[in-house]
């Protein structure tokens, strides 16, 4: 049980895909302007990561490795992830057209989100079991969602602040993202300032 808790906390905080491993930054900066799309993206990434990691794990251990086709792992993992993203996109379009329009181009980009591919590849590289892969995928998605919500909250407040024109938009987002990363890594002991 403590091993699963350790893996859960690793995915959520210690190896957070956005602020520690710097994966998934396109969606992080692009969709975090408002809370609703940030939450939608976080839930989508969490769902895709949770469902894709056990399937990629099983595919690797039961097909690619026994048939000595491990060189195909990245291509097959991307295919699995893209399939789940298409399903998620279809569900969001049918259930919440407003959210679908708000997320715009960033929703199809979930298919190429390196955080999701990173979760699948790290599960294999770190030697996780199937259950550990599911825990890591889910906690990594939750960590992504947490960071998206924190960033969107800060960015919404910064829209109301008196910010110099040269810092509005992307420059301020990058500064905030960098500061969040430093605080996050310091707090969770990745490095000491």
C-alpha positions as protocol buffer text, in pm:
chain_id: "A"
residue {
  index: 1
  type: UNK
  ca { x: 0 y: 0 z: 0 }
}
residue {
  index: 2
  type: UNK
  ca { x: 280 y: 244 z: 85 }
}
residue {
  index: 3
  type: UNK
  ca { x: 438 y: 175 z: -256 }
}
residue {
  index: 4
  type: UNK
  ca { x: 116 y: 286 z: -429 }
}
residue {
  index: 5
  type: UNK
  ca { x: 99 y: 597 z: -212 }
}
residue {
  index: 6
  type: UNK
  ca { x: 459 y: 676 z: -302 }
}
residue {
  index: 7
  type: UNK
  ca { x: 384 y: 635 z: -674 }
}
residue {
  index: 8
  type: UNK
  ca { x: 69 y: 847 z: -637 }
}
residue {
  index: 9
  type: UNK
  ca { x: 260 y: 1131 z: -468 }
}
residue {
  index: 10
  type: UNK
  ca { x: 538 y: 1103 z: -724 }
}
residue {
  index: 11
  type: UNK
  ca { x: 295 y: 1154 z: -1012 }
}
residue {
  index: 12
  type: UNK
  ca { x: 105 y: 1428 z: -833 }
}
residue {
  index: 13
  type: UNK
  ca { x: 392 y: 1633 z: -691 }
}
residue {
  index: 14
  type: UNK
  ca { x: 748 y: 1499 z: -703 }
}
residue {
  index: 15
  type: UNK
  ca { x: 757 y: 1431 z: -1077 }
}
residue {
  index: 16
  type: UNK
  ca { x: 477 y: 1667 z: -1178 }
}
residue {
  index: 17
  type: UNK
  ca { x: 472 y: 1660 z: -1555 }
}
residue {
  index: 18
  type: UNK
  ca { x: 438 y: 2037 z: -1602 }
}
residue {
  index: 19
  type: UNK
  ca { x: 633 y: 2202 z: -1322 }
}
residue {
  index: 20
  type: UNK
  ca { x: 908 y: 1946 z: -1262 }
}
residue {
  index: 21
  type: UNK
  ca { x: 948 y: 1751 z: -1587 }
}
residue {
  index: 22
  type: UNK
  ca { x: 835 y: 2037 z: -1817 }
}
residue {
  index: 23
  type: UNK
  ca { x: 607 y: 1818 z: -2029 }
}
residue {
  index: 24
  type: UNK
  ca { x: 273 y: 1938 z: -2163 }
}
residue {
  index: 25
  type: UNK
  ca { x: 371 y: 2305 z: -2166 }
}
residue {
  index: 26
  type: UNK
  ca { x: 178 y: 2385 z: -2485 }
}
residue {
  index: 27
  type: UNK
  ca { x: -156 y: 2308 z: -2321 }
}
residue {
  index: 28
  type: UNK
  ca { x: -36 y: 2457 z: -1992 }
}
residue {
  index: 29
  type: UNK
  ca { x: 25 y: 2801 z: -2142 }
}
residue {
  index: 30
  type: UNK
  ca { x: -242 y: 2787 z: -2411 }
}
residue {
  index: 31
  type: UNK
  ca { x: -547 y: 2676 z: -2212 }
}
residue {
  index: 32
  type: UNK
  ca { x: -474 y: 2820 z: -1868 }
}
residue {
  index: 33
  type: UNK
  ca { x: -612 y: 3169 z: -1941 }
}
residue {
  index: 34
  type: UNK
  ca { x: -951 y: 3082 z: -1787 }
}
residue {
  index: 35
  type: UNK
  ca { x: -1055 y: 2827 z: -1529 }
}
residue {
  index: 36
  type: UNK
  ca { x: -1330 y: 2646 z: -1723 }
}
residue {
  index: 37
  type: UNK
  ca { x: -1115 y: 2543 z: -2022 }
}
residue {
  index: 38
  type: UNK
  ca { x: -823 y: 2470 z: -1788 }
}
residue {
  index: 39
  type: UNK
  ca { x: -1041 y: 2235 z: -1585 }
}
residue {
  index: 40
  type: UNK
  ca { x: -1175 y: 2075 z: -1904 }
}
residue {
  index: 41
  type: UNK
  ca { x: -823 y: 2019 z: -2033 }
}
residue {
  index: 42
  type: UNK
  ca { x: -713 y: 1882 z: -1696 }
}
residue {
  index: 43
  type: UNK
  ca { x: -1001 y: 1635 z: -1682 }
}
residue {
  index: 44
  type: UNK
  ca { x: -939 y: 1531 z: -2043 }
}
residue {
  index: 45
  type: UNK
  ca { x: -567 y: 1475 z: -1987 }
}
residue {
  index: 46
  type: UNK
  ca { x: -638 y: 1286 z: -1663 }
}
residue {
  index: 47
  type: UNK
  ca { x: -889 y: 1058 z: -1835 }
}
residue {
  index: 48
  type: UNK
  ca { x: -667 y: 991 z: -2137 }
}
residue {
  index: 49
  type: UNK
  ca { x: -360 y: 935 z: -1918 }
}
residue {
  index: 50
  type: UNK
  ca { x: -548 y: 704 z: -1682 }
}
residue {
  index: 51
  type: UNK
  ca { x: -693 y: 488 z: -1960 }
}
residue {
  index: 52
  type: UNK
  ca { x: -394 y: 495 z: -2196 }
}
residue {
  index: 53
  type: UNK
  ca { x: -121 y: 398 z: -1946 }
}
residue {
  index: 54
  type: UNK
  ca { x: -251 y: 48 z: -1861 }
}
residue {
  index: 55
  type: UNK
  ca { x: -321 y: -28 z: -2228 }
}
residue {
  index: 56
  type: UNK
  ca { x: 26 y: 87 z: -2336 }
}
residue {
  index: 57
  type: UNK
  ca { x: 176 y: -112 z: -2048 }
}
residue {
  index: 58
  type: UNK
  ca { x: -9 y: -427 z: -2151 }
}
residue {
  index: 59
  type: UNK
  ca { x: 72 y: -375 z: -2518 }
}
residue {
  index: 60
  type: UNK
  ca { x: 441 y: -337 z: -2439 }
}
residue {
  index: 61
  type: UNK
  ca { x: 467 y: -634 z: -2201 }
}
residue {
  index: 62
  type: UNK
  ca { x: 239 y: -878 z: -2383 }
}
residue {
  index: 63
  type: UNK
  ca { x: 296 y: -798 z: -2750 }
}
residue {
  index: 64
  type: UNK
  ca { x: 594 y: -575 z: -2825 }
}
residue {
  index: 65
  type: UNK
  ca { x: 842 y: -728 z: -2581 }
}
residue {
  index: 66
  type: UNK
  ca { x: 763 y: -1098 z: -2647 }
}
residue {
  index: 67
  type: UNK
  ca { x: 775 y: -1042 z: -3023 }
}
residue {
  index: 68
  type: UNK
  ca { x: 1097 y: -838 z: -2995 }
}
residue {
  index: 69
  type: UNK
  ca { x: 924 y: -531 z: -3143 }
}
residue {
  index: 70
  type: UNK
  ca { x: 1015 y: -289 z: -2864 }
}
residue {
  index: 71
  type: UNK
  ca { x: 1152 y: -42 z: -3120 }
}
residue {
  index: 72
  type: UNK
  ca { x: 788 y: 29 z: -3212 }
}
residue {
  index: 73
  type: UNK
  ca { x: 687 y: 139 z: -2862 }
}
residue {
  index: 74
  type: UNK
  ca { x: 671 y: 515 z: -2922 }
}
residue {
  index: 75
  type: UNK
  ca { x: 472 y: 479 z: -3243 }
}
residue {
  index: 76
  type: UNK
  ca { x: 224 y: 234 z: -3090 }
}
residue {
  index: 77
  type: UNK
  ca { x: 188 y: 441 z: -2772 }
}
residue {
  index: 78
  type: UNK
  ca { x: 106 y: 751 z: -2977 }
}
residue {
  index: 79
  type: UNK
  ca { x: -154 y: 551 z: -3171 }
}
residue {
  index: 80
  type: UNK
  ca { x: -321 y: 436 z: -2846 }
}
residue {
  index: 81
  type: UNK
  ca { x: -314 y: 790 z: -2702 }
}
residue {
  index: 82
  type: UNK
  ca { x: -455 y: 941 z: -3022 }
}
residue {
  index: 83
  type: UNK
  ca { x: -740 y: 691 z: -3014 }
}
residue {
  index: 84
  type: UNK
  ca { x: -834 y: 791 z: -2660 }
}
residue {
  index: 85
  type: UNK
  ca { x: -807 y: 1160 z: -2748 }
}
residue {
  index: 86
  type: UNK
  ca { x: -1044 y: 1113 z: -3040 }
}
residue {
  index: 87
  type: UNK
  ca { x: -1293 y: 943 z: -2810 }
}
residue {
  index: 88
  type: UNK
  ca { x: -1256 y: 1223 z: -2553 }
}
residue {
  index: 89
  type: UNK
  ca { x: -1298 y: 1489 z: -2823 }
}
residue {
  index: 90
  type: UNK
  ca { x: -1615 y: 1320 z: -2948 }
}
residue {
  index: 91
  type: UNK
  ca { x: -1759 y: 1298 z: -2596 }
}
residue {
  index: 92
  type: UNK
  ca { x: -1680 y: 1663 z: -2518 }
}
residue {
  index: 93
  type: UNK
  ca { x: -1823 y: 1782 z: -2850 }
}
residue {
  index: 94
  type: UNK
  ca { x: -2149 y: 1594 z: -2788 }
}
residue {
  index: 95
  type: UNK
  ca { x: -2189 y: 1670 z: -2416 }
}
residue {
  index: 96
  type: UNK
  ca { x: -2046 y: 2022 z: -2389 }
}
residue {
  index: 97
  type: UNK
  ca { x: -2026 y: 2213 z: -2719 }
}
residue {
  index: 98
  type: UNK
  ca { x: -1932 y: 2535 z: -2536 }
}
residue {
  index: 99
  type: UNK
  ca { x: -1632 y: 2372 z: -2370 }
}
residue {
  index: 100
  type: UNK
  ca { x: -1541 y: 2212 z: -2702 }
}
residue {
  index: 101
  type: UNK
  ca { x: -1533 y: 2556 z: -2871 }
}
residue {
  index: 102
  type: UNK
  ca { x: -1346 y: 2712 z: -2577 }
}
residue {
  index: 103
  type: UNK
  ca { x: -1072 y: 2449 z: -2581 }
}
residue {
  index: 104
  type: UNK
  ca { x: -1034 y: 2502 z: -2956 }
}
residue {
  index: 105
  type: UNK
  ca { x: -717 y: 2378 z: -3117 }
}
residue {
  index: 106
  type: UNK
  ca { x: -574 y: 2261 z: -2786 }
}
residue {
  index: 107
  type: UNK
  ca { x: -812 y: 1965 z: -2757 }
}
residue {
  index: 108
  type: UNK
  ca { x: -670 y: 1779 z: -3061 }
}
residue {
  index: 109
  type: UNK
  ca { x: -323 y: 1866 z: -2933 }
}
residue {
  index: 110
  type: UNK
  ca { x: -385 y: 1638 z: -2635 }
}
residue {
  index: 111
  type: UNK
  ca { x: -298 y: 1356 z: -2876 }
}
residue {
  index: 112
  type: UNK
  ca { x: 54 y: 1491 z: -2904 }
}
residue {
  index: 113
  type: UNK
  ca { x: 73 y: 1601 z: -2541 }
}
residue {
  index: 114
  type: UNK
  ca { x: 413 y: 1485 z: -2431 }
}
residue {
  index: 115
  type: UNK
  ca { x: 293 y: 1451 z: -2069 }
}
residue {
  index: 116
  type: UNK
  ca { x: 64 y: 1163 z: -2169 }
}
residue {
  index: 117
  type: UNK
  ca { x: 333 y: 997 z: -2378 }
}
residue {
  index: 118
  type: UNK
  ca { x: 578 y: 1065 z: -2094 }
}
residue {
  index: 119
  type: UNK
  ca { x: 356 y: 880 z: -1848 }
}
residue {
  index: 120
  type: UNK
  ca { x: 340 y: 576 z: -2075 }
}
residue {
  index: 121
  type: UNK
  ca { x: 714 y: 575 z: -2141 }
}
residue {
  index: 122
  type: UNK
  ca { x: 809 y: 634 z: -1777 }
}
residue {
  index: 123
  type: UNK
  ca { x: 591 y: 347 z: -1660 }
}
residue {
  index: 124
  type: UNK
  ca { x: 790 y: 114 z: -1882 }
}
residue {
  index: 125
  type: UNK
  ca { x: 1128 y: 272 z: -1803 }
}
residue {
  index: 126
  type: UNK
  ca { x: 1070 y: 266 z: -1427 }
}
residue {
  index: 127
  type: UNK
  ca { x: 950 y: -95 z: -1435 }
}
residue {
  index: 128
  type: UNK
  ca { x: 603 y: -29 z: -1294 }
}
residue {
  index: 129
  type: UNK
  ca { x: 355 y: -313 z: -1270 }
}
residue {
  index: 130
  type: UNK
  ca { x: 13 y: -279 z: -1431 }
}
residue {
  index: 131
  type: UNK
  ca { x: -147 y: -153 z: -1108 }
}
residue {
  index: 132
  type: UNK
  ca { x: 141 y: 89 z: -1048 }
}
residue {
  index: 133
  type: UNK
  ca { x: 105 y: 217 z: -1405 }
}
residue {
  index: 134
  type: UNK
  ca { x: -262 y: 294 z: -1347 }
}
residue {
  index: 135
  type: UNK
  ca { x: -183 y: 477 z: -1022 }
}
residue {
  index: 136
  type: UNK
  ca { x: 97 y: 676 z: -1184 }
}
residue {
  index: 137
  type: UNK
  ca { x: -115 y: 764 z: -1487 }
}
residue {
  index: 138
  type: UNK
  ca { x: -405 y: 881 z: -1273 }
}
residue {
  index: 139
  type: UNK
  ca { x: -188 y: 1080 z: -1030 }
}
residue {
  index: 140
  type: UNK
  ca { x: 8 y: 1234 z: -1316 }
}
residue {
  index: 141
  type: UNK
  ca { x: -320 y: 1349 z: -1471 }
}
residue {
  index: 142
  type: UNK
  ca { x: -435 y: 1489 z: -1138 }
}
residue {
  index: 143
  type: UNK
  ca { x: -105 y: 1673 z: -1102 }
}
residue {
  index: 144
  type: UNK
  ca { x: -151 y: 1818 z: -1450 }
}
residue {
  index: 145
  type: UNK
  ca { x: -506 y: 1927 z: -1356 }
}
residue {
  index: 146
  type: UNK
  ca { x: -389 y: 2081 z: -1029 }
}
residue {
  index: 147
  type: UNK
  ca { x: -125 y: 2288 z: -1204 }
}
residue {
  index: 148
  type: UNK
  ca { x: -370 y: 2397 z: -1475 }
}
residue {
  index: 149
  type: UNK
  ca { x: -615 y: 2518 z: -1210 }
}
residue {
  index: 150
  type: UNK
  ca { x: -347 y: 2702 z: -1013 }
}
residue {
  index: 151
  type: UNK
  ca { x: -218 y: 2873 z: -1326 }
}
residue {
  index: 152
  type: UNK
  ca { x: -564 y: 2965 z: -1454 }
}
residue {
  index: 153
  type: UNK
  ca { x: -654 y: 3116 z: -1117 }
}
residue {
  index: 154
  type: UNK
  ca { x: -341 y: 3329 z: -1116 }
}
residue {
  index: 155
  type: UNK
  ca { x: -385 y: 3435 z: -1479 }
}
residue {
  index: 156
  type: UNK
  ca { x: -749 y: 3533 z: -1423 }
}
residue {
  index: 157
  type: UNK
  ca { x: -642 y: 3753 z: -1132 }
}
residue {
  index: 158
  type: UNK
  ca { x: -358 y: 3903 z: -1334 }
}
residue {
  index: 159
  type: UNK
  ca { x: -608 y: 4015 z: -1599 }
}
residue {
  index: 160
  type: UNK
  ca { x: -752 y: 4249 z: -1337 }
}
residue {
  index: 161
  type: UNK
  ca { x: -411 y: 4373 z: -1219 }
}
residue {
  index: 162
  type: UNK
  ca { x: -230 y: 4680 z: -1344 }
}
residue {
  index: 163
  type: UNK
  ca { x: 42 y: 4509 z: -1546 }
}
residue {
  index: 164
  type: UNK
  ca { x: 277 y: 4692 z: -1784 }
}
residue {
  index: 165
  type: UNK
  ca { x: 174 y: 4639 z: -2146 }
}
residue {
  index: 166
  type: UNK
  ca { x: 500 y: 4466 z: -2236 }
}
residue {
  index: 167
  type: UNK
  ca { x: 429 y: 4196 z: -1975 }
}
residue {
  index: 168
  type: UNK
  ca { x: 65 y: 4127 z: -2066 }
}
residue {
  index: 169
  type: UNK
  ca { x: -19 y: 3786 z: -2208 }
}
residue {
  index: 170
  type: UNK
  ca { x: 253 y: 3532 z: -2282 }
}
residue {
  index: 171
  type: UNK
  ca { x: 548 y: 3711 z: -2115 }
}
residue {
  index: 172
  type: UNK
  ca { x: 370 y: 3725 z: -1781 }
}
residue {
  index: 173
  type: UNK
  ca { x: 247 y: 3367 z: -1823 }
}
residue {
  index: 174
  type: UNK
  ca { x: 605 y: 3246 z: -1872 }
}
residue {
  index: 175
  type: UNK
  ca { x: 726 y: 3442 z: -1569 }
}
residue {
  index: 176
  type: UNK
  ca { x: 445 y: 3301 z: -1354 }
}
residue {
  index: 177
  type: UNK
  ca { x: 508 y: 2950 z: -1486 }
}
residue {
  index: 178
  type: UNK
  ca { x: 879 y: 2977 z: -1406 }
}
residue {
  index: 179
  type: UNK
  ca { x: 813 y: 3106 z: -1056 }
}
residue {
  index: 180
  type: UNK
  ca { x: 555 y: 2834 z: -993 }
}
residue {
  index: 181
  type: UNK
  ca { x: 805 y: 2575 z: -1108 }
}
residue {
  index: 182
  type: UNK
  ca { x: 1075 y: 2708 z: -875 }
}
residue {
  index: 183
  type: UNK
  ca { x: 840 y: 2717 z: -578 }
}
residue {
  index: 184
  type: UNK
  ca { x: 700 y: 2374 z: -660 }
}
residue {
  index: 185
  type: UNK
  ca { x: 1041 y: 2211 z: -696 }
}
residue {
  index: 186
  type: UNK
  ca { x: 1174 y: 2380 z: -384 }
}
residue {
  index: 187
  type: UNK
  ca { x: 872 y: 2286 z: -175 }
}
residue {
  index: 188
  type: UNK
  ca { x: 882 y: 1921 z: -280 }
}
residue {
  index: 189
  type: UNK
  ca { x: 1257 y: 1894 z: -244 }
}
residue {
  index: 190
  type: UNK
  ca { x: 1362 y: 1857 z: -606 }
}
residue {
  index: 191
  type: UNK
  ca { x: 1618 y: 2131 z: -553 }
}
residue {
  index: 192
  type: UNK
  ca { x: 1697 y: 2376 z: -277 }
}
residue {
  index: 193
  type: UNK
  ca { x: 1712 y: 2751 z: -334 }
}
